[in-house]
Amino acid sequence: MAREVLSIDQVRIHPGGATREEAMKEAADILAAAGAVTGAYFDAMQQREETVSTYMGNELAIPHGTNETKETILESGLSVVRYDGGVDWGGEPVTFVIGIAGKGDEHLEILSQIAILFSDEDEVARLKAAQSPEELYAALSTVNS
């Protein structure tokens, strides 16, 4: 990949919680600020959520757009937000909201890396223990190496 799909500016930690809509909006806004998606990507995320929940288990949700809304994606990108107060994701408890925008099929590789990371409870505990966005970013960056 030409450019990093995740930079430190795209990682945040909140001490409180959020609604699912607020969390999806933040995920989309971070991706838009990074130049990965257009402003219409939030709507695309909402459309996806209406058809199938993006809750993945182990306190993780991965909101993303639908195949029909690919034109809202400018380049592949990630946003990572940890809500220490939690997010009620359609009845499921979520701490990590990882927004994904994938150009072409790039998101499939990214998704598989994230799924592997979050299937390991020790890794999830390590990500939850990170004290700062920098620490969280560093912990996530080890995934790609």
DOBAZA-663217 format. One line per field, with one value per atom (N, C-alpha, C, O): residue number from 1; residue in three letters; atom name; x negated, y negated, z. Coordinates in steps of 0.2 Angstrom, whole numbers, m for minus. Example, Ala and Ser with C-alpha at 12.3 -4.5 7.8 and 13.67 -1.06 7.14 Angstrom:
2
resi = (1:1:1:1:2:2:2:2)
resn = (ALA:ALA:ALA:ALA:SER:SER:SER:SER)
name = (N:CA:C:O:N:CA:C:O)
east = (m66:m62:m66:m71:m64:m68:m64:m67)
north = (28:22:16:17:11:5:0:m6)
up = (39:39:39:42:35:36:39:40)
END
This chain:
145
resi = (1:1:1:1:2:2:2:2:3:3:3:3:4:4:4:4:5:5:5:5:6:6:6:6:7:7:7:7:8:8:8:8:9:9:9:9:10:10:10:10:11:11:11:11:12:12:12:12:13:13:13:13:14:14:14:14:15:15:15:15:16:16:16:16:17:17:17:17:18:18:18:18:19:19:19:19:20:20:20:20:21:21:21:21:22:22:22:22:23:23:23:23:24:24:24:24:25:25:25:25:26:26:26:26:27:27:27:27:28:28:28:28:29:29:29:29:30:30:30:30:31:31:31:31:32:32:32:32:33:33:33:33:34:34:34:34:35:35:35:35:36:36:36:36:37:37:37:37:38:38:38:38:39:39:39:39:40:40:40:40:41:41:41:41:42:42:42:42:43:43:43:43:44:44:44:44:45:45:45:45:46:46:46:46:47:47:47:47:48:48:48:48:49:49:49:49:50:50:50:50:51:51:51:51:52:52:52:52:53:53:53:53:54:54:54:54:55:55:55:55:56:56:56:56:57:57:57:57:58:58:58:58:59:59:59:59:60:60:60:60:61:61:61:61:62:62:62:62:63:63:63:63:64:64:64:64:65:65:65:65:66:66:66:66:67:67:67:67:68:68:68:68:69:69:69:69:70:70:70:70:71:71:71:71:72:72:72:72:73:73:73:73:74:74:74:74:75:75:75:75:76:76:76:76:77:77:77:77:78:78:78:78:79:79:79:79:80:80:80:80:81:81:81:81:82:82:82:82:83:83:83:83:84:84:84:84:85:85:85:85:86:86:86:86:87:87:87:87:88:88:88:88:89:89:89:89:90:90:90:90:91:91:91:91:92:92:92:92:93:93:93:93:94:94:94:94:95:95:95:95:96:96:96:96:97:97:97:97:98:98:98:98:99:99:99:99:100:100:100:100:101:101:101:101:102:102:102:102:103:103:103:103:104:104:104:104:105:105:105:105:106:106:106:106:107:107:107:107:108:108:108:108:109:109:109:109:110:110:110:110:111:111:111:111:112:112:112:112:113:113:113:113:114:114:114:114:115:115:115:115:116:116:116:116:117:117:117:117:118:118:118:118:119:119:119:119:120:120:120:120:121:121:121:121:122:122:122:122:123:123:123:123:124:124:124:124:125:125:125:125:126:126:126:126:127:127:127:127:128:128:128:128:129:129:129:129:130:130:130:130:131:131:131:131:132:132:132:132:133:133:133:133:134:134:134:134:135:135:135:135:136:136:136:136:137:137:137:137:138:138:138:138:139:139:139:139:140:140:140:140:141:141:141:141:142:142:142:142:143:143:143:143:144:144:144:144:145:145:145:145)
resn = (MET:MET:MET:MET:ALA:ALA:ALA:ALA:ARG:ARG:ARG:ARG:GLU:GLU:GLU:GLU:VAL:VAL:VAL:VAL:LEU:LEU:LEU:LEU:SER:SER:SER:SER:ILE:ILE:ILE:ILE:ASP:ASP:ASP:ASP:GLN:GLN:GLN:GLN:VAL:VAL:VAL:VAL:ARG:ARG:ARG:ARG:ILE:ILE:ILE:ILE:HIS:HIS:HIS:HIS:PRO:PRO:PRO:PRO:GLY:GLY:GLY:GLY:GLY:GLY:GLY:GLY:ALA:ALA:ALA:ALA:THR:THR:THR:THR:ARG:ARG:ARG:ARG:GLU:GLU:GLU:GLU:GLU:GLU:GLU:GLU:ALA:ALA:ALA:ALA:MET:MET:MET:MET:LYS:LYS:LYS:LYS:GLU:GLU:GLU:GLU:ALA:ALA:ALA:ALA:ALA:ALA:ALA:ALA:ASP:ASP:ASP:ASP:ILE:ILE:ILE:ILE:LEU:LEU:LEU:LEU:ALA:ALA:ALA:ALA:ALA:ALA:ALA:ALA:ALA:ALA:ALA:ALA:GLY:GLY:GLY:GLY:ALA:ALA:ALA:ALA:VAL:VAL:VAL:VAL:THR:THR:THR:THR:GLY:GLY:GLY:GLY:ALA:ALA:ALA:ALA:TYR:TYR:TYR:TYR:PHE:PHE:PHE:PHE:ASP:ASP:ASP:ASP:ALA:ALA:ALA:ALA:MET:MET:MET:MET:GLN:GLN:GLN:GLN:GLN:GLN:GLN:GLN:ARG:ARG:ARG:ARG:GLU:GLU:GLU:GLU:GLU:GLU:GLU:GLU:THR:THR:THR:THR:VAL:VAL:VAL:VAL:SER:SER:SER:SER:THR:THR:THR:THR:TYR:TYR:TYR:TYR:MET:MET:MET:MET:GLY:GLY:GLY:GLY:ASN:ASN:ASN:ASN:GLU:GLU:GLU:GLU:LEU:LEU:LEU:LEU:ALA:ALA:ALA:ALA:ILE:ILE:ILE:ILE:PRO:PRO:PRO:PRO:HIS:HIS:HIS:HIS:GLY:GLY:GLY:GLY:THR:THR:THR:THR:ASN:ASN:ASN:ASN:GLU:GLU:GLU:GLU:THR:THR:THR:THR:LYS:LYS:LYS:LYS:GLU:GLU:GLU:GLU:THR:THR:THR:THR:ILE:ILE:ILE:ILE:LEU:LEU:LEU:LEU:GLU:GLU:GLU:GLU:SER:SER:SER:SER:GLY:GLY:GLY:GLY:LEU:LEU:LEU:LEU:SER:SER:SER:SER:VAL:VAL:VAL:VAL:VAL:VAL:VAL:VAL:ARG:ARG:ARG:ARG:TYR:TYR:TYR:TYR:ASP:ASP:ASP:ASP:GLY:GLY:GLY:GLY:GLY:GLY:GLY:GLY:VAL:VAL:VAL:VAL:ASP:ASP:ASP:ASP:TRP:TRP:TRP:TRP:GLY:GLY:GLY:GLY:GLY:GLY:GLY:GLY:GLU:GLU:GLU:GLU:PRO:PRO:PRO:PRO:VAL:VAL:VAL:VAL:THR:THR:THR:THR:PHE:PHE:PHE:PHE:VAL:VAL:VAL:VAL:ILE:ILE:ILE:ILE:GLY:GLY:GLY:GLY:ILE:ILE:ILE:ILE:ALA:ALA:ALA:ALA:GLY:GLY:GLY:GLY:LYS:LYS:LYS:LYS:GLY:GLY:GLY:GLY:ASP:ASP:ASP:ASP:GLU:GLU:GLU:GLU:HIS:HIS:HIS:HIS:LEU:LEU:LEU:LEU:GLU:GLU:GLU:GLU:ILE:ILE:ILE:ILE:LEU:LEU:LEU:LEU:SER:SER:SER:SER:GLN:GLN:GLN:GLN:ILE:ILE:ILE:ILE:ALA:ALA:ALA:ALA:ILE:ILE:ILE:ILE:LEU:LEU:LEU:LEU:PHE:PHE:PHE:PHE:SER:SER:SER:SER:ASP:ASP:ASP:ASP:GLU:GLU:GLU:GLU:ASP:ASP:ASP:ASP:GLU:GLU:GLU:GLU:VAL:VAL:VAL:VAL:ALA:ALA:ALA:ALA:ARG:ARG:ARG:ARG:LEU:LEU:LEU:LEU:LYS:LYS:LYS:LYS:ALA:ALA:ALA:ALA:ALA:ALA:ALA:ALA:GLN:GLN:GLN:GLN:SER:SER:SER:SER:PRO:PRO:PRO:PRO:GLU:GLU:GLU:GLU:GLU:GLU:GLU:GLU:LEU:LEU:LEU:LEU:TYR:TYR:TYR:TYR:ALA:ALA:ALA:ALA:ALA:ALA:ALA:ALA:LEU:LEU:LEU:LEU:SER:SER:SER:SER:THR:THR:THR:THR:VAL:VAL:VAL:VAL:ASN:ASN:ASN:ASN:SER:SER:SER:SER)
name = (N:CA:C:O:N:CA:C:O:N:CA:C:O:N:CA:C:O:N:CA:C:O:N:CA:C:O:N:CA:C:O:N:CA:C:O:N:CA:C:O:N:CA:C:O:N:CA:C:O:N:CA:C:O:N:CA:C:O:N:CA:C:O:N:CA:C:O:N:CA:C:O:N:CA:C:O:N:CA:C:O:N:CA:C:O:N:CA:C:O:N:CA:C:O:N:CA:C:O:N:CA:C:O:N:CA:C:O:N:CA:C:O:N:CA:C:O:N:CA:C:O:N:CA:C:O:N:CA:C:O:N:CA:C:O:N:CA:C:O:N:CA:C:O:N:CA:C:O:N:CA:C:O:N:CA:C:O:N:CA:C:O:N:CA:C:O:N:CA:C:O:N:CA:C:O:N:CA:C:O:N:CA:C:O:N:CA:C:O:N:CA:C:O:N:CA:C:O:N:CA:C:O:N:CA:C:O:N:CA:C:O:N:CA:C:O:N:CA:C:O:N:CA:C:O:N:CA:C:O:N:CA:C:O:N:CA:C:O:N:CA:C:O:N:CA:C:O:N:CA:C:O:N:CA:C:O:N:CA:C:O:N:CA:C:O:N:CA:C:O:N:CA:C:O:N:CA:C:O:N:CA:C:O:N:CA:C:O:N:CA:C:O:N:CA:C:O:N:CA:C:O:N:CA:C:O:N:CA:C:O:N:CA:C:O:N:CA:C:O:N:CA:C:O:N:CA:C:O:N:CA:C:O:N:CA:C:O:N:CA:C:O:N:CA:C:O:N:CA:C:O:N:CA:C:O:N:CA:C:O:N:CA:C:O:N:CA:C:O:N:CA:C:O:N:CA:C:O:N:CA:C:O:N:CA:C:O:N:CA:C:O:N:CA:C:O:N:CA:C:O:N:CA:C:O:N:CA:C:O:N:CA:C:O:N:CA:C:O:N:CA:C:O:N:CA:C:O:N:CA:C:O:N:CA:C:O:N:CA:C:O:N:CA:C:O:N:CA:C:O:N:CA:C:O:N:CA:C:O:N:CA:C:O:N:CA:C:O:N:CA:C:O:N:CA:C:O:N:CA:C:O:N:CA:C:O:N:CA:C:O:N:CA:C:O:N:CA:C:O:N:CA:C:O:N:CA:C:O:N:CA:C:O:N:CA:C:O:N:CA:C:O:N:CA:C:O:N:CA:C:O:N:CA:C:O:N:CA:C:O:N:CA:C:O:N:CA:C:O:N:CA:C:O:N:CA:C:O:N:CA:C:O:N:CA:C:O:N:CA:C:O:N:CA:C:O:N:CA:C:O:N:CA:C:O:N:CA:C:O:N:CA:C:O:N:CA:C:O:N:CA:C:O:N:CA:C:O:N:CA:C:O:N:CA:C:O:N:CA:C:O:N:CA:C:O:N:CA:C:O:N:CA:C:O:N:CA:C:O:N:CA:C:O:N:CA:C:O:N:CA:C:O)
east = (m4:0:m4:m9:m2:m6:m7:m12:m1:m1:2:5:0:2:10:13:13:21:23:28:18:19:13:8:15:10:12:18:8:9:16:19:17:22:29:34:29:35:36:41:33:34:36:33:41:44:46:48:46:48:53:51:59:64:65:66:65:66:74:75:78:85:88:84:94:97:100:99:104:107:113:113:118:123:120:114:123:120:120:115:125:125:119:115:118:112:105:101:105:99:97:92:103:102:100:96:103:102:95:91:92:85:81:76:82:78:78:73:84:84:81:77:81:78:71:67:68:61:58:53:62:60:60:56:65:66:61:58:59:53:47:42:46:40:40:35:45:46:47:46:50:51:58:59:63:70:73:70:78:82:87:88:90:95:101:104:102:108:106:111:100:99:103:104:104:108:115:117:118:124:124:128:118:116:116:118:112:112:119:120:123:130:134:137:133:136:134:138:128:125:128:130:128:130:137:139:141:148:149:154:145:146:142:145:137:133:129:125:129:125:117:115:113:106:103:97:107:104:100:103:94:90:89:85:91:89:83:79:82:76:75:70:81:81:79:77:80:78:83:87:84:88:84:80:86:82:87:88:89:94:90:85:94:91:97:103:96:101:103:101:108:111:107:104:108:105:107:104:114:117:114:116:111:109:101:98:98:91:88:82:92:90:88:85:91:89:82:80:79:72:67:67:63:57:51:47:49:43:44:48:41:42:39:34:43:42:45:50:42:45:46:42:51:51:52:56:49:50:52:48:57:59:61:65:58:60:64:62:70:75:74:77:71:70:77:78:82:88:93:98:90:94:99:101:101:106:111:109:118:123:124:127:121:122:127:126:133:139:140:141:138:139:132:132:127:121:116:116:112:107:101:97:99:94:89:91:82:77:74:72:72:68:73:76:72:76:71:67:70:65:68:71:68:71:66:60:69:65:68:74:63:65:59:53:62:57:58:64:53:53:52:47:56:56:57:62:53:54:49:48:45:40:43:39:49:52:53:53:53:54:47:48:42:35:35:33:37:37:42:40:48:53:50:51:47:44:39:39:35:30:33:31:38:42:45:45:48:52:47:49:41:37:34:34:33:31:36:35:42:48:50:55:48:50:46:48:41:36:38:36:40:43:37:38:31:25:23:22:24:23:28:26:34:39:38:39:36:34:28:28:24:18:20:18:25:27:31:31:35:39:35:36:29:24:20:17:20:16:18:24:14:15:16:19:14:15:16:15:18:19:12:12:7:0:m1:m4:0:m1:4:2:10:15:13:13:10:8:2:2:m3:m9:m7:m9:m2:1:4:3:8:11:6:7:1:m4:m8:m10:m8:m12:m8:m11:m2:2:0:m1:m2:m4:m11:m13:m15:m22:m23:m29)
north = (6:0:m6:m7:m11:m17:m21:m24:m21:m26:m22:m17:m24:m21:m21:m27:m16:m16:m19:m21:m19:m21:m26:m24:m32:m37:m38:m37:m41:m43:m48:m48:m52:m57:m53:m56:m47:m43:m38:m34:m39:m35:m40:m45:m38:m42:m37:m32:m40:m37:m42:m47:m39:m43:m40:m34:m44:m41:m39:m34:m42:m41:m36:m33:m36:m32:m36:m42:m32:m36:m32:m26:m34:m30:m27:m29:m22:m19:m24:m24:m29:m34:m39:m40:m41:m45:m42:m45:m36:m32:m31:m32:m30:m29:m36:m36:m41:m48:m49:m52:m48:m50:m46:m48:m39:m35:m38:m38:m40:m42:m49:m50:m53:m60:m59:m63:m55:m54:m52:m54:m47:m45:m50:m51:m55:m60:m65:m68:m67:m71:m69:m73:m62:m59:m59:m57:m61:m61:m54:m53:m49:m43:m42:m38:m46:m46:m53:m58:m53:m59:m60:m55:m65:m67:m62:m61:m59:m54:m47:m43:m46:m39:m38:m32:m43:m41:m38:m33:m41:m38:m31:m27:m30:m23:m18:m12:m20:m16:m15:m9:m20:m19:m14:m10:m14:m9:m2:2:m1:5:8:14:3:5:7:12:4:6:13:16:15:22:27:33:26:31:27:22:30:26:27:33:22:23:25:24:27:29:36:40:37:42:47:52:45:49:46:42:48:46:38:35:35:28:24:18:27:23:22:27:16:15:12:8:14:12:8:12:2:m1:m2:m5:m1:m2:m3:m1:m5:m7:0:5:m1:4:4:m1:10:10:5:3:3:m1:m8:m13:m10:m16:m17:m21:m13:m13:m20:m21:m23:m30:m35:m40:m33:m38:m37:m41:m31:m30:m32:m31:m37:m40:m36:m35:m33:m28:m25:m26:m19:m15:m19:m22:m18:m21:m17:m14:m19:m16:m22:m27:m21:m25:m21:m16:m22:m18:m22:m27:m21:m25:m20:m15:m21:m17:m21:m27:m18:m22:m18:m12:m21:m17:m16:m12:m21:m21:m16:m14:m13:m9:m12:m17:m8:m9:m3:2:m5:0:1:m3:7:8:13:19:10:14:20:26:18:23:26:30:25:28:23:17:25:20:19:24:13:12:6:1:8:3:0:m6:4:2:1:6:m5:m6:m7:m12:m3:m4:m5:0:m11:m13:m10:m12:m7:m5:m8:m7:m10:m12:m8:m9:m4:0:m1:m1:m4:m5:2:6:4:11:16:16:21:26:26:30:20:19:20:22:18:18:26:27:30:37:40:43:38:39:36:39:29:26:29:30:31:34:40:42:44:51:49:53:44:43:41:43:37:34:40:41:44:50:54:57:56:60:57:60:50:47:47:49:46:45:52:53:58:64:67:72:63:64:60:54:63:59:55:50:58:55:49:43:49:43:38:32:40:35:31:25:35:33:28:22:29:25:18:13:19:13:8:2:12:8:5:0:8:5:m1:m5:m2:m8:m14:m16:m18:m24:m30:m35:m30:m36:m34:m28:m38:m37:m34:m30:m37:m35:m28:m24:m26:m19:m14:m9:m16:m12:m11:m6:m17:m17:m12:m8:m12:m8:m1:3:1:7:10:16:6:8:8:13:4:4:11:13:14:21:26:31:25:29:29:35:24:23:25:26:26:27:35:37)
up = (0:0:0:3:m4:m5:2:3:5:11:17:16:23:29:29:28:31:31:38:39:43:50:52:52:54:57:64:65:67:74:75:80:70:70:69:71:68:67:72:72:78:84:90:91:93:99:104:103:110:116:120:121:122:125:132:132:138:144:145:149:141:142:136:133:136:131:125:125:121:115:113:114:109:106:100:97:97:91:85:81:84:79:80:75:86:88:86:83:88:87:79:77:75:68:65:60:67:65:66:61:72:73:69:66:68:64:57:53:54:47:47:42:52:52:52:48:56:56:49:46:46:39:34:30:35:30:31:26:37:39:36:34:36:33:26:23:23:15:12:6:16:14:11:6:14:11:10:13:7:6:12:16:13:18:18:23:13:12:15:15:17:20:26:27:30:36:34:37:29:27:24:26:21:19:25:24:30:36:39:41:39:42:38:41:31:27:28:29:29:31:37:38:42:49:49:53:45:44:41:43:37:34:38:39:41:45:50:49:56:62:60:58:62:61:67:68:72:78:77:74:79:78:84:83:90:96:99:96:105:109:109:109:110:111:105:106:99:93:88:87:85:80:74:75:68:62:57:52:59:54:47:47:42:35:30:32:25:20:16:17:12:8:1:m1:m3:m9:m14:m19:m13:m18:m17:m21:m11:m10:m10:m7:m14:m15:m18:m16:m21:m24:m18:m20:m12:m7:m4:0:m6:m4:m9:m15:m6:m10:m10:m15:m4:m3:3:8:4:10:16:16:21:28:34:33:40:46:51:51:55:61:67:67:72:78:84:86:87:93:99:98:105:111:115:117:117:121:128:129:133:139:143:147:141:144:140:142:135:131:126:127:121:116:116:115:116:116:108:105:105:98:97:96:96:95:101:99:107:112:114:119:110:112:114:112:119:122:118:116:116:112:115:118:115:117:112:112:106:101:95:93:92:85:80:80:75:70:63:60:61:55:49:49:44:38:32:30:28:21:16:17:12:8:0:m2:m3:m10:m13:m12:m18:m21:m16:m12:m15:m10:m5:m1:m4:1:8:13:9:16:18:24:14:16:20:25:17:21:27:32:27:34:39:45:36:41:44:49:40:42:48:53:47:52:58:64:58:64:67:73:63:66:70:75:67:70:77:82:77:83:88:94:86:91:93:98:90:92:98:101:100:105:111:111:116:122:125:128:125:128:124:127:118:113:115:115:116:117:124:124:129:135:135:138:130:129:126:128:122:118:123:123:128:133:138:141:139:144:142:146:135:132:136:136:138:142:137:140:131:127:120:118:115:108:105:101:108:105:107:102:113:115:111:109:110:107:99:97:97:90:89:84:94:94:94:91:99:100:93:92:90:84:78:74:78:72:72:67:78:78:74:72:72:68:61:58:59:52:50:44:55:54:54:53)
END
